[in-house]
Amino acid sequence: MAFDVLTIGDTVIDAFIRLKDARVTCDINDENCMLSMRFGDKIPFEFDVIVPGVGNSSNAAVACARLGLSSTVRVSVGRDENGKKCIASFEGNGVDTSLVLEEENKKTNYHYVLWYESERTILIKHEHFTYSMPKLSEPPKWIYLSSLGEGTLPYHQEIIEYCKANPSAKLVFQPGTFQIQLGVEPIKELYALAEIVFCNKEEAQRILGIHEEDIRKLLEGMRGLGVKVAVITDGRNGSYVMNDDGAWHAPMYPDPKPPLERTGAGDATASTTMAYLEKGLPLSEAILRGHINSASVVQEIGAQKGLLSAEEIEEWYSRRPADFKAVAL
């Protein structure tokens, strides 16, 4: 069958640890913040929550399935109990798992999320899996590529070749840490092939190698890489978008109550925007639905519990404030 969405990336189990005895210190500009706890002591925590089958691309697959699209994941797990938990989580969320790779003598990725107030600091360790593009009888309508671990440059080249050979599959690229650290040159074709690239303001600065504060210039820089649609998120300031038709700003949806924790907010925005483009909405409307899903996700623990159905998103949209609309820059 031809899937609506194929998501590619690493999957992981997140172990959330709710801290209560810590503090955050920042520099004079409220940047370069550090989470600190007493060294060499026993630090109490409130509770922990285990969330399997998450990660940028995994979250996108679940978001799309919940919105009624057929989605499948190309991820790798170990042939272990944690791998089984990830697969079961995908299946429970309506995501096809026929392309999941289970590898012997490998451990499923397991991260620790130090959760303090509404923010999280993640301790990560990526297993080195054997990556390859799946054999598909028909290309998907969309390919959603996000975070992969180190040593995956050959895999990226394989993805590039697949996209070039199957131009009907629209590529959404949400660069992760390793992909940004690679620099543009080794994967410049990914940017040039991308229908949409999603990143936040700080990531855009790192990708372009500039410390530019002007959002329009950052958008122009991303577009200069060949990206058809550049989307830059800027926290509570919302998202900024540029394509051939111009640039505009989409505000955040008002939080119904203070955020619980922010894991997966960006994934919800990006994947939901893509899903609504597939559903036929214009970009200016699709990204507003992305912001609604993001506002819901931050009300729950983890990146997937708060993801909404299409009916729920439209119900939230019906209650939108008058200024919740895209405005030209």
Secondary structure, 3 states (H helix, E strand, C coil): CCCCEEEECCCEEEEEEEECCCEEECCCCCCCCEEECCCCCCCCEEEEEEEEEECHHHHHHHHHHHCCCCEEEECEEECCHHHHHHHHHHHHCCCECCCCEEECCCCCCEEEEEEECCEEEEECCCCCCCCCCCCCCCCCCEEEECCCCCCCHHHHHHHHHHHHHCCCCEEEECCCHHHHHHCCHHHHHHHHHEEEEEEEHHHHHHHHCCCCCCHHHHHHHHHCCCCCEEEEECHHHCEEEEECCEEEEECCCCCCCCCCCCCCHHHHHHHHHHHHHHCCCCHHHHHHHHHHHHHHHCCCCCCCCCCCCHHHHHHHHHCCCCCCCCEEC
